[in-house]
């Protein structure tokens, strides 16, 4: 049931991110919507669930992005691992802290993208507009990241409760 939830949420996020967001000028510098989902899986779910699903999600995004293959697999995998390591030292009840975790995830993804861009092209330059884009993405993450985490957690708990009640009725 959990993997079905993951698949549905990720497909909806990917479709929304690739078909709707590019056509709304307000969201032209919006961050990768799968980052809050990966952080949600890292924060609130057991590692065994994410360790299987995150690479598959990365392969999906690699095949859709047109960028270097393995870029999203690497980014999502390391983001998941870092969240799992950091969770040992943080208290998840603090919502302000969750805001900064999503923003840090967006920053981490951008740093990985920029670093891989520099590795691929020795004459690569860091355009000034990229700094502005990263800043806007971090601001968007601070404004919306917590809502995504709360939404994913709420929906997942409701679906698990409904599924458990359904199983209890059947037996």
Helices and strands as residue ranges (DSSP letters): H 2-15, I 16-20, G 21-23, G 25-27, H 34-44, H 47-65, H 71-86, H 95-120, H 128-170
